[in-house]
Amino acid sequence: MCATEGVVEQVVPRCFEQAWGNMKSTELANLCPDTLDEVRVATESGLTRIGSIYDLCHSFLNHTGLSL
């Protein structure tokens, strides 16, 4: 948190950064698509993979310091 002239601002963790970083090193690594549809398919595949691995999702959440 930071305070400026009586205004308190709390920075919210960017939860998606962990998932994005994970996909960049797997599904999106070395991807040279000819169309945006290929990017969409690779991204959806990555999100599906991440969403199906409980421990991975839990570690991303833990990294933010947030809880359920």
Contacts in CASP RR format, 6 or more apart in sequence:
PFRMAT RR
TARGET T0000
AUTHOR 0000-0000-0000
METHOD contacts of the structure
MODEL  1
MCATEGVVEQVVPRCFEQAWGNMKSTELANLCPDTLDEVRVATESGLTRI
GSIYDLCHSFLNHTGLSL
1 8 0 8 1.000
1 9 0 8 1.000
1 10 0 8 1.000
1 11 0 8 1.000
2 8 0 8 1.000
2 9 0 8 1.000
2 11 0 8 1.000
3 9 0 8 1.000
13 63 0 8 1.000
13 64 0 8 1.000
13 65 0 8 1.000
13 66 0 8 1.000
14 64 0 8 1.000
15 60 0 8 1.000
15 61 0 8 1.000
15 64 0 8 1.000
15 66 0 8 1.000
18 59 0 8 1.000
18 60 0 8 1.000
18 63 0 8 1.000
18 64 0 8 1.000
19 47 0 8 1.000
19 50 0 8 1.000
19 60 0 8 1.000
22 50 0 8 1.000
22 56 0 8 1.000
22 60 0 8 1.000
23 42 0 8 1.000
23 43 0 8 1.000
23 46 0 8 1.000
23 47 0 8 1.000
23 50 0 8 1.000
26 46 0 8 1.000
26 49 0 8 1.000
27 42 0 8 1.000
27 43 0 8 1.000
27 45 0 8 1.000
27 46 0 8 1.000
27 49 0 8 1.000
28 39 0 8 1.000
28 42 0 8 1.000
28 43 0 8 1.000
31 38 0 8 1.000
31 39 0 8 1.000
31 42 0 8 1.000
33 39 0 8 1.000
33 42 0 8 1.000
50 56 0 8 1.000
50 57 0 8 1.000
50 60 0 8 1.000
51 57 0 8 1.000
61 67 0 8 1.000
61 68 0 8 1.000
END
